[in-house]
């Protein structure tokens, strides 16, 4: 696997390029169908090449790409960056993009490319192999690959020492008792997706008010990653943080961590169950390696690797959920169509307007 990292693109670039290109319809999925797809025959692809733009970190996706190369004999050149950076790059490159597959950390970025007409249609059997909640309605331009839940990470000992109540959802965090005790990462794709879900499910005004109140309550936005937040909460440097579940779940010493997780109940936007998502660009439509990679990601082997290596939820039938965390079917969160998360540019504009995003 060849690895490249593209130079970061300013958020403003993505806003300018995607303005007017994103939208979505209300709705929700509910099927429990999780049938797997079949990986390509390894001999068919030996020596063939693919360019993958990945909005997922090399630490997470690299081993799975390596496994695909080993099985098929294909060569994958991966270019890494944040999901918004990669989406902006493809939008800027347009039809001339070298990207043949885009694998996003969340649905919003890949949805923006779909709205811009830069993705090719996936086979019906690929899309329908995935649980309904993790695929778009009425189109086949992208498909979910893994599920991940937003959670509240907290340190019970720190809360007790500070005399603070244990929060149950994100609405609690604007209470004055939590002033200066909550960590967030506004630049993170997971946080942006959560805010987008907040906007979609409860309205623009409600999302703006929550963010404004969090800022007034001195939420600490200085952290660069979810991993940094988890470490700070575990060390007691901050009592509460907002992260994705797998940062805690995949920790090698998670049973010894002081930090614990809260999975918000009901329609709390803080309990958003989002997906990583993949699409094949128009450039990759005729490259058999592109479809083979998508099929591999959704195969039983590929899904099991995600469960074991990233601790995310599988989206096909026949692969068990990661151990030690709530079952996927038990998770709730806002009842939205994940396709509605493609209004990423509006979320980034809101965060920038409030001074939470440069």
C-alpha positions as CSV (number, residue, x, y, z in Angstrom):
1,X,0.0,0.0,0.0
2,X,1.4,3.4,-1.0
3,X,0.6,6.2,1.5
4,X,0.3,9.9,0.8
5,X,-1.0,12.8,2.8
6,X,-2.5,15.7,1.0
7,X,-1.9,19.2,2.3
8,X,-4.8,20.4,4.5
9,X,-7.4,22.5,2.8
10,X,-9.0,25.4,4.6
11,X,-12.6,24.9,5.9
12,X,-13.5,27.9,3.8
13,X,-12.6,25.9,0.7
14,X,-15.1,23.2,1.5
15,X,-17.7,25.8,2.3
16,X,-17.3,27.5,-1.0
17,X,-17.1,24.4,-3.1
18,X,-20.1,22.6,-1.4
19,X,-22.4,25.6,-1.0
20,X,-25.8,24.8,-2.5
21,X,-24.7,21.2,-3.2
22,X,-26.0,19.6,-0.1
23,X,-29.4,18.8,1.3
24,X,-31.5,15.9,2.3
25,X,-35.0,14.5,3.1
26,X,-36.4,13.6,6.5
27,X,-36.7,9.9,7.3
28,X,-35.3,7.0,9.2
29,X,-34.3,3.4,8.6
30,X,-35.2,0.4,10.7
31,X,-34.4,-2.9,8.9
32,X,-32.3,-5.4,10.7
33,X,-31.1,-7.0,7.4
34,X,-27.3,-7.5,7.6
35,X,-26.5,-9.9,4.7
36,X,-22.8,-9.9,3.7
37,X,-21.3,-9.3,0.3
38,X,-18.6,-11.5,-1.3
39,X,-15.0,-10.3,-1.8
40,X,-13.6,-10.4,-5.3
41,X,-11.5,-13.4,-6.5
42,X,-7.9,-12.6,-5.7
43,X,-6.6,-13.7,-9.1
44,X,-8.8,-11.3,-11.0
45,X,-7.2,-8.1,-9.6
46,X,-3.5,-9.1,-9.3
47,X,-1.3,-6.1,-10.4
48,X,-4.3,-3.7,-10.8
49,X,-4.1,-0.3,-9.1
50,X,-6.5,1.9,-7.2
51,X,-6.3,5.4,-5.7
52,X,-8.2,5.7,-2.5
53,X,-8.9,9.1,-0.7
54,X,-9.3,8.3,3.0
55,X,-10.9,10.6,5.6
56,X,-10.0,7.9,8.1
57,X,-6.7,7.8,9.9
58,X,-4.1,5.4,8.6
59,X,-3.9,3.8,12.0
60,X,-7.6,2.7,11.6
61,X,-7.9,1.9,7.9
62,X,-4.3,0.9,7.0
63,X,-4.4,-2.6,8.3
64,X,-7.7,-3.3,6.5
65,X,-6.3,-2.0,3.2
66,X,-3.2,-4.1,3.7
67,X,-5.5,-7.2,4.1
68,X,-7.4,-6.3,0.9
69,X,-4.1,-6.0,-1.0
70,X,-2.9,-9.3,0.3
71,X,-6.1,-11.1,-0.6
72,X,-6.5,-9.6,-4.1
73,X,-3.0,-8.8,-5.2
74,X,-4.2,-5.3,-6.1
75,X,-2.2,-2.2,-5.2
76,X,-3.9,0.6,-3.4
77,X,-2.4,4.1,-3.2
78,X,-4.0,5.9,-0.2
79,X,-4.1,9.6,0.3
80,X,-5.0,10.6,3.8
81,X,-6.6,13.7,5.3
82,X,-9.7,14.7,7.3
83,X,-13.0,13.8,5.7
84,X,-13.8,17.4,4.9
85,X,-10.3,17.9,3.4
86,X,-10.7,14.9,1.2
87,X,-14.2,15.8,0.1
88,X,-13.0,19.4,-0.7
89,X,-10.1,18.0,-2.7
90,X,-12.4,15.9,-4.8
91,X,-14.8,18.7,-5.3
92,X,-11.9,21.0,-6.4
93,X,-10.5,18.4,-8.7
94,X,-14.0,17.5,-10.1
95,X,-13.9,15.1,-13.1
96,X,-10.1,15.3,-13.1
97,X,-9.7,13.8,-9.7
98,X,-7.4,10.8,-9.4
99,X,-9.6,9.5,-6.6
100,X,-11.5,6.3,-7.5
101,X,-12.9,5.6,-4.0
102,X,-13.6,7.9,-1.2
103,X,-13.9,6.5,2.3
104,X,-15.2,9.0,4.8
105,X,-15.2,9.1,8.6
106,X,-18.8,10.2,8.4
107,X,-21.8,10.4,6.0
108,X,-21.8,14.1,5.6
109,X,-18.7,14.4,3.5
110,X,-19.5,11.6,1.1
111,X,-23.0,12.9,0.9
112,X,-21.7,16.2,-0.3
113,X,-20.0,14.4,-3.2
114,X,-23.1,12.6,-4.1
115,X,-25.1,15.8,-4.2
116,X,-22.4,17.3,-6.5
117,X,-22.8,14.5,-9.0
118,X,-19.2,13.1,-8.5
119,X,-20.1,9.6,-7.4
120,X,-21.1,6.6,-9.5
121,X,-24.0,4.3,-8.7
122,X,-23.2,1.2,-6.6
123,X,-24.8,-2.2,-7.4
124,X,-28.1,-2.9,-5.7
125,X,-26.8,-6.0,-3.9
126,X,-24.0,-4.0,-2.3
127,X,-26.2,-1.3,-0.9
128,X,-29.0,-3.7,0.2
129,X,-26.5,-5.9,2.0
130,X,-26.2,-3.2,4.7
131,X,-28.7,-2.5,7.5
132,X,-31.3,0.1,6.3
133,X,-30.3,2.7,8.8
134,X,-26.8,2.9,7.3
135,X,-27.7,3.4,3.6
136,X,-29.3,6.3,1.7
137,X,-33.0,6.1,0.6
138,X,-33.8,6.3,-3.1
139,X,-30.2,6.2,-4.4
140,X,-27.2,4.0,-4.4
141,X,-24.3,6.6,-4.5
142,X,-22.8,5.7,-1.2
143,X,-23.1,3.1,1.5
144,X,-22.3,2.8,5.2
145,X,-19.4,0.6,6.2
146,X,-19.3,0.7,10.0
147,X,-21.5,2.1,12.8
148,X,-20.3,4.4,15.6
149,X,-22.1,6.1,18.4
150,X,-21.5,9.4,20.0
151,X,-21.1,9.2,23.7
152,X,-20.4,11.2,26.8
153,X,-17.2,10.1,28.5
154,X,-16.9,11.0,32.2
155,X,-14.7,10.4,35.2
156,X,-17.0,9.4,38.1
157,X,-14.3,10.1,40.7
158,X,-13.7,13.6,39.3
159,X,-17.4,14.3,39.3
160,X,-17.7,13.1,42.9
161,X,-14.7,15.3,44.0
162,X,-16.3,18.3,42.3
163,X,-19.8,17.6,43.7
164,X,-21.2,17.3,40.2
165,X,-24.2,15.2,39.0
166,X,-23.7,12.5,36.4
167,X,-25.1,13.9,33.1
168,X,-27.5,11.8,31.1
169,X,-27.5,13.7,27.8
170,X,-25.9,16.7,26.1
171,X,-28.7,19.1,27.1
172,X,-27.5,18.7,30.7
173,X,-24.1,20.0,29.9
174,X,-25.1,23.6,29.6
175,X,-26.1,23.6,33.3
176,X,-23.9,26.0,35.3
177,X,-22.6,23.2,37.5
178,X,-20.6,21.9,34.5
179,X,-18.9,25.3,33.8
180,X,-15.4,24.7,32.7
181,X,-15.7,20.9,33.1
182,X,-16.6,19.7,29.6
183,X,-14.2,19.1,26.7
184,X,-15.2,19.2,23.0
185,X,-13.4,19.0,19.7
186,X,-15.2,21.3,17.2
187,X,-12.9,20.5,14.3
188,X,-13.4,16.8,14.6
189,X,-15.7,15.1,12.0
190,X,-17.6,13.2,14.6
191,X,-18.4,16.5,16.5
192,X,-19.5,18.1,13.2
193,X,-21.7,15.2,12.4
194,X,-23.3,15.4,15.9
195,X,-24.0,19.2,15.5
196,X,-25.4,18.5,12.0
197,X,-27.7,15.8,13.6
198,X,-28.7,18.4,16.2
199,X,-29.6,20.9,13.5
200,X,-31.6,18.4,11.5
201,X,-33.5,16.8,14.4
202,X,-34.1,19.9,16.7
203,X,-33.7,22.8,14.3
204,X,-31.1,25.4,13.5
205,X,-32.0,27.7,16.4
206,X,-31.8,24.9,19.0
207,X,-28.4,23.8,17.8
208,X,-27.1,27.4,17.8
209,X,-28.5,28.0,21.3
210,X,-26.8,24.8,22.6
211,X,-23.5,25.7,21.2
212,X,-23.8,29.3,22.4
213,X,-24.7,28.1,25.9
214,X,-21.8,25.6,25.8
215,X,-19.4,28.3,24.9
216,X,-20.7,30.5,27.7
217,X,-20.3,27.6,30.0
218,X,-16.6,27.6,29.1
219,X,-16.6,24.2,27.3
220,X,-12.9,23.5,26.6
221,X,-12.4,23.5,22.9
222,X,-8.6,23.4,22.9
223,X,-8.3,19.6,22.4
224,X,-7.1,18.4,19.0
225,X,-8.7,14.9,19.0
226,X,-11.1,12.5,20.7
227,X,-8.1,10.6,22.0
228,X,-6.8,13.6,23.7
229,X,-10.2,14.2,25.4
230,X,-10.4,10.6,26.6
231,X,-6.9,10.9,28.1
232,X,-7.7,14.1,29.8
233,X,-11.0,12.7,31.3
234,X,-9.2,9.6,32.4
235,X,-6.5,11.6,34.1
236,X,-9.1,13.8,35.8
237,X,-7.9,16.9,34.0
238,X,-11.4,17.5,32.9
239,X,-14.5,15.7,34.2
240,X,-16.6,15.2,31.0
241,X,-16.0,15.0,27.2
242,X,-17.8,14.3,24.0
243,X,-16.3,11.6,21.8
244,X,-17.1,8.5,19.6
245,X,-17.5,5.2,21.5
246,X,-14.6,3.4,19.9
247,X,-11.8,5.6,21.4
248,X,-12.7,4.1,24.7
249,X,-13.8,0.6,23.5
250,X,-10.5,-0.1,21.6
251,X,-8.2,1.1,24.5
252,X,-5.9,-1.8,25.5
253,X,-6.5,-1.1,29.2
254,X,-10.1,0.0,29.0
255,X,-11.2,-2.1,32.0
256,X,-8.7,-0.2,34.2
257,X,-9.7,3.2,32.9
258,X,-11.2,5.7,35.3
259,X,-13.1,7.1,32.3
260,X,-16.5,5.6,31.7
261,X,-19.1,6.0,28.9
262,X,-22.6,7.2,28.8
263,X,-24.7,6.3,25.8
264,X,-27.5,8.9,25.7
265,X,-31.0,7.6,25.5
266,X,-34.0,8.5,23.4
267,X,-33.7,11.1,20.7
268,X,-30.8,12.9,22.3
269,X,-28.5,14.1,19.5
270,X,-25.6,13.3,21.7
271,X,-26.5,9.6,21.1
272,X,-26.2,9.9,17.3
273,X,-25.4,6.5,15.7
274,X,-23.5,7.6,12.6
275,X,-21.6,5.6,10.0
276,X,-18.4,5.7,8.1
277,X,-19.3,5.7,4.5
278,X,-17.8,4.8,1.1
279,X,-18.5,5.9,-2.5
280,X,-16.9,5.2,-5.9
281,X,-16.2,8.3,-7.9
282,X,-17.0,8.6,-11.6
283,X,-13.3,8.2,-12.2
284,X,-13.4,4.7,-10.5
285,X,-16.6,3.5,-12.1
286,X,-14.8,1.3,-14.6
287,X,-12.0,0.1,-12.3
288,X,-12.8,-3.4,-10.9
289,X,-10.6,-2.8,-7.9
290,X,-12.9,0.0,-6.7
291,X,-15.9,-2.2,-6.5
292,X,-13.9,-5.0,-5.1
293,X,-12.6,-2.8,-2.3
294,X,-16.2,-1.7,-1.4
295,X,-17.3,-5.4,-1.5
296,X,-14.3,-6.3,0.8
297,X,-15.2,-3.6,3.3
298,X,-18.7,-5.1,3.5
299,X,-17.6,-8.7,3.5
300,X,-17.8,-10.9,6.6
301,X,-14.0,-10.8,6.8
302,X,-13.8,-7.0,6.3
303,X,-16.5,-6.4,8.9
304,X,-14.9,-8.7,11.4
305,X,-11.6,-6.9,11.0
306,X,-13.3,-3.6,11.8
307,X,-14.9,-5.1,14.9
308,X,-11.6,-6.5,16.1
309,X,-9.3,-3.6,15.0
310,X,-11.4,-0.4,15.3
311,X,-14.2,-1.6,17.7
312,X,-16.9,-0.2,15.5
313,X,-20.2,-1.8,14.9
314,X,-20.7,-4.1,11.8
315,X,-23.4,-3.2,9.4
316,X,-24.1,-6.6,7.8
317,X,-25.8,-9.7,9.2
318,X,-23.7,-12.5,10.6
319,X,-21.0,-10.5,12.3
320,X,-21.2,-9.9,16.0
321,X,-21.0,-6.6,17.7
322,X,-17.8,-5.7,19.6
323,X,-17.7,-7.1,23.1
324,X,-18.0,-5.0,26.3
325,X,-20.2,-2.2,24.9
326,X,-24.0,-2.0,24.3
327,X,-25.4,-3.9,21.3
328,X,-26.0,-1.8,18.2
329,X,-29.7,-2.7,18.3
330,X,-30.0,-1.2,21.7
331,X,-28.7,2.2,20.8
332,X,-31.1,5.1,20.1
333,X,-30.3,8.7,19.2
334,X,-32.1,11.1,16.9
335,X,-34.5,9.5,14.4
336,X,-32.9,11.0,11.2
337,X,-32.0,9.7,7.8
338,X,-28.1,9.8,7.8
339,X,-28.3,11.2,4.3
340,X,-29.5,14.5,6.0
341,X,-26.0,14.8,7.5
342,X,-24.7,16.0,4.1
343,X,-25.4,19.6,5.1
344,X,-21.8,19.7,6.5
345,X,-21.1,23.2,5.1
346,X,-24.0,24.7,7.1
347,X,-22.6,23.1,10.3
348,X,-19.1,24.4,9.6
349,X,-20.5,27.9,9.0
350,X,-22.4,27.8,12.3
351,X,-19.3,26.6,14.2
352,X,-17.2,29.3,12.5
353,X,-19.7,32.0,13.2
354,X,-19.6,31.2,16.9
355,X,-15.8,31.2,17.0
356,X,-15.6,27.5,17.5
357,X,-13.9,26.7,14.2
358,X,-11.3,28.7,12.4
